[in-house]
């Protein structure tokens, strides 16, 4: 894994991807197919493949990491979900992006603020809005805002950003008065 990052830093992304692939084989032999270290290597492989614009292969690697993390629930789970959601959204595969929210709800309590979770819910709201399911986007953003309000005392810049995102969804939905209410709250 470390060698692959050195190769990447030296500009040899193709060799770095090959090294990660080899490390994956060794990790599977040593730890077994469903070990958190295998998930980490799959995530890294996905990242390298994404940088090479091999998006389908990157998705497959990220999905492999997610399958393991659904069972082992590592600290990298949100990072993997963000990578998956970002690629799904880039490819206009919004239903797949949205399906991850339900899967995540089965695994984790989502009542505590977490920066990676925040970004994941932003991706999910973007997918819902792009899919023209604006009410779902607003639900996700309100849920995130609730976590932020519970975690931070007073007005926090993250709350203002979430409110602005809600305003954008209301604008897209053709509800400028609701958008203005959100913007007023954001600037308060």
C-alpha positions, 0 to 999 in steps of 0.5 A: 500500500505504501509503495503504491502511494510512493509510485503515485507521488512519483507520477506513475499512477498506472504502476501504483494501481498495479501495486495496489492490485497485487497488495489486494491479492496478498491481503486476501490471502493473509487476512481473508476476503472480508477484512477491513484491510482489504476494504482499505486497499479496495478503496485505494484502488478505486481512488487510483482507478478514478484518477485514471478515469476508469470509472466503472472499475473504480465503482467496482472497487468502491462497491467491494470496499462498501460490501466489506464495510457494511459488515465490519463498519470501519471508520472509513465507511463514510469516506467510501460512501462519499466516493461512491456517491460522488461517482454515481452522481457524476454518472447521473446514477441517482437512484444508486446514490439514493439507495445508499442512504437506506443501506447506511441507516441500517448500519449506523445511528445517524443522530450524531454529527460527523463531517463525512456523514454531512458530505454524504447527505449533501451528495444524497440531496444533490442526487435527489434534486437532480432526480427531481425528487425535491422533497427527498432532498429537503428531508436529507438536508433538514436531517443534516441541519438537525444534526448540526443544530444539536452538535453546535451551539449557536449559528455555525457556518456549516448550518448556513451552508446547509440552509443555503443548499436547502434554498437552492433546492427550493429555487429548483422546485420553483418555491422562491419564498421558501428559498428566501426563508432559508437564506434569511435563516442562513444570514441570521 
